[in-house]
Amino acid sequence: MDYAQGGKAYGQLKSHQEDKLNSINEAFLSDPQYAEEEDLSSKLEQFKNMMGLKRMLEKLGLTKTHLELKKMMSEVTGGASKDSFSYTDFLNMMLGKRNAILKLILMFEGMGKEQEPKETGPPCRKTFADLP
């Protein structure tokens, strides 16, 4: 049994929330639209909380701030200024076709950044002629 700090009511609330998320995950696992998605069950488990979202975006090479995550949320909810959205909307955002395009864009942006030559060693010494 999972033990949660916060009392009996808090533990019951958390177990109820976990059951609800698991039922939504089961609906997505049985949906033929997402049958071709690789590692779907592990992605669904990872997407359950905000830290999972942040870790997933970091793995894609795109670290997001809190405000950027809120902007993503407002795009998913259709511009509504809510601080949260449903787990189903979130899964649609992460597993939808738009996400595949986002991954491709991020991949090509990453390739462009890697091509820029990085200077190694200490910076060269400045002279008076270099000053503006």
DRENDO-1510 file (C-alpha; in Angstrom, 1 decimal, always signed):
<recs>
REC; n; res; u; v; w
REC; 1; MET; +0.0; +0.0; +0.0 .
REC; 2; ASP; +1.3; +3.5; -0.9 .
REC; 3; TYR; +1.7; +5.7; +2.2 .
REC; 4; ALA; +1.1; +9.4; +1.7 .
REC; 5; GLN; +1.8; +12.0; +4.3 .
REC; 6; GLY; -1.2; +14.1; +5.1 .
REC; 7; GLY; -3.7; +11.9; +6.8 .
REC; 8; LYS; -6.4; +9.4; +5.9 .
REC; 9; ALA; -8.5; +11.8; +3.8 .
REC; 10; TYR; -5.5; +12.9; +1.8 .
REC; 11; GLY; -4.5; +9.3; +1.1 .
REC; 12; GLN; -8.0; +8.5; -0.1 .
REC; 13; LEU; -8.0; +11.6; -2.3 .
REC; 14; LYS; -4.7; +10.6; -3.9 .
REC; 15; SER; -5.7; +7.0; -4.4 .
REC; 16; HIS; -9.0; +8.2; -6.0 .
REC; 17; GLN; -7.0; +10.6; -8.3 .
REC; 18; GLU; -4.6; +7.7; -9.2 .
REC; 19; ASP; -7.5; +5.4; -10.1 .
REC; 20; LYS; -9.1; +8.1; -12.3 .
REC; 21; LEU; -5.8; +8.7; -14.1 .
REC; 22; ASN; -5.3; +5.0; -14.6 .
REC; 23; SER; -8.8; +4.7; -16.1 .
REC; 24; ILE; -8.0; +7.5; -18.6 .
REC; 25; ASN; -4.7; +5.8; -19.4 .
REC; 26; GLU; -6.6; +2.5; -20.1 .
REC; 27; ALA; -8.9; +4.4; -22.5 .
REC; 28; PHE; -5.9; +5.8; -24.4 .
REC; 29; LEU; -4.2; +2.4; -24.5 .
REC; 30; SER; -7.2; +0.8; -26.1 .
REC; 31; ASP; -7.8; +3.6; -28.6 .
REC; 32; PRO; -6.7; +2.6; -32.1 .
REC; 33; GLN; -5.7; +6.1; -32.9 .
REC; 34; TYR; -2.7; +5.8; -30.6 .
REC; 35; ALA; -1.9; +2.1; -31.4 .
REC; 36; GLU; +1.2; +3.1; -33.4 .
REC; 37; GLU; +2.7; +5.3; -30.6 .
REC; 38; GLU; +5.9; +3.7; -29.3 .
REC; 39; ASP; +6.2; +3.2; -25.5 .
REC; 40; LEU; +2.7; +4.5; -24.9 .
REC; 41; SER; +2.2; +3.0; -21.5 .
REC; 42; SER; +5.5; +4.4; -20.2 .
REC; 43; LYS; +4.6; +7.8; -21.6 .
REC; 44; LEU; +1.2; +7.8; -20.0 .
REC; 45; GLU; +2.7; +7.0; -16.6 .
REC; 46; GLN; +5.3; +9.8; -17.1 .
REC; 47; PHE; +2.8; +12.4; -18.1 .
REC; 48; LYS; +0.8; +12.2; -14.8 .
REC; 49; ASN; +2.4; +15.1; -13.1 .
REC; 50; MET; +4.0; +18.5; -14.0 .
REC; 51; MET; +7.5; +17.3; -13.2 .
REC; 52; GLY; +7.1; +14.4; -15.6 .
REC; 53; LEU; +6.2; +17.0; -18.3 .
REC; 54; LYS; +9.2; +19.0; -17.5 .
REC; 55; ARG; +11.5; +15.9; -17.6 .
REC; 56; MET; +10.0; +14.8; -20.9 .
REC; 57; LEU; +10.6; +18.3; -22.4 .
REC; 58; GLU; +14.2; +18.3; -21.1 .
REC; 59; LYS; +14.7; +14.9; -22.8 .
REC; 60; LEU; +13.5; +16.4; -26.1 .
REC; 61; GLY; +16.1; +19.2; -25.6 .
REC; 62; LEU; +13.6; +21.9; -24.7 .
REC; 63; THR; +13.6; +23.1; -21.2 .
REC; 64; LYS; +10.5; +25.1; -20.3 .
REC; 65; THR; +9.8; +27.6; -17.6 .
REC; 66; HIS; +6.6; +27.8; -15.6 .
REC; 67; LEU; +5.3; +30.6; -17.8 .
REC; 68; GLU; +6.1; +28.7; -21.0 .
REC; 69; LEU; +4.2; +25.6; -19.6 .
REC; 70; LYS; +1.2; +27.8; -18.8 .
REC; 71; LYS; +1.3; +29.2; -22.4 .
REC; 72; MET; +1.3; +25.6; -23.7 .
REC; 73; MET; -1.7; +24.9; -21.5 .
REC; 74; SER; -3.6; +27.9; -22.8 .
REC; 75; GLU; -2.9; +26.7; -26.4 .
REC; 76; VAL; -4.4; +23.3; -25.6 .
REC; 77; THR; -7.5; +24.8; -23.9 .
REC; 78; GLY; -8.2; +27.1; -26.8 .
REC; 79; GLY; -6.9; +30.3; -25.4 .
REC; 80; ALA; -8.9; +30.1; -22.1 .
REC; 81; SER; -6.9; +31.7; -19.3 .
REC; 82; LYS; -6.9; +28.7; -17.0 .
REC; 83; ASP; -4.0; +27.6; -14.9 .
REC; 84; SER; -4.9; +23.9; -15.5 .
REC; 85; PHE; -6.5; +21.7; -18.0 .
REC; 86; SER; -7.8; +18.2; -18.0 .
REC; 87; TYR; -5.5; +15.2; -18.1 .
REC; 88; THR; -7.3; +14.1; -21.3 .
REC; 89; ASP; -6.5; +17.4; -23.0 .
REC; 90; PHE; -2.9; +17.1; -21.9 .
REC; 91; LEU; -2.6; +13.6; -23.4 .
REC; 92; ASN; -4.1; +14.8; -26.6 .
REC; 93; MET; -1.4; +17.6; -26.6 .
REC; 94; MET; +1.4; +15.2; -25.9 .
REC; 95; LEU; +0.3; +12.3; -28.2 .
REC; 96; GLY; -1.3; +14.2; -31.0 .
REC; 97; LYS; +0.1; +14.7; -34.5 .
REC; 98; ARG; +1.1; +18.2; -33.6 .
REC; 99; ASN; +3.6; +16.8; -31.2 .
REC; 100; ALA; +5.3; +14.9; -34.0 .
REC; 101; ILE; +5.8; +18.1; -35.9 .
REC; 102; LEU; +7.0; +19.8; -32.7 .
REC; 103; LYS; +9.6; +17.0; -32.3 .
REC; 104; LEU; +10.8; +17.5; -35.8 .
REC; 105; ILE; +11.2; +21.2; -35.4 .
REC; 106; LEU; +13.1; +20.7; -32.1 .
REC; 107; MET; +15.4; +18.2; -33.8 .
REC; 108; PHE; +16.2; +20.6; -36.7 .
REC; 109; GLU; +16.7; +23.5; -34.3 .
REC; 110; GLY; +19.1; +21.3; -32.3 .
REC; 111; MET; +21.0; +20.4; -35.4 .
REC; 112; GLY; +21.4; +24.1; -36.3 .
REC; 113; LYS; +22.7; +24.9; -32.8 .
REC; 114; GLU; +25.3; +22.2; -32.9 .
REC; 115; GLN; +26.8; +23.5; -36.2 .
REC; 116; GLU; +27.8; +26.8; -34.6 .
REC; 117; PRO; +31.6; +26.5; -33.8 .
REC; 118; LYS; +32.4; +26.9; -30.2 .
REC; 119; GLU; +35.6; +28.6; -29.2 .
REC; 120; THR; +37.6; +26.7; -26.7 .
REC; 121; GLY; +40.0; +28.1; -24.2 .
REC; 122; PRO; +40.1; +31.4; -22.4 .
REC; 123; PRO; +38.8; +34.5; -24.2 .
REC; 124; CYS; +41.3; +36.6; -26.2 .
REC; 125; ARG; +42.6; +39.8; -24.6 .
REC; 126; LYS; +40.8; +43.0; -25.4 .
REC; 127; THR; +42.5; +46.1; -26.7 .
REC; 128; PHE; +41.4; +49.7; -26.8 .
REC; 129; ALA; +40.6; +49.3; -30.5 .
REC; 130; ASP; +38.1; +46.6; -29.7 .
REC; 131; LEU; +36.1; +48.9; -27.4 .
REC; 132; PRO; +33.1; +50.7; -28.9 .
</recs>
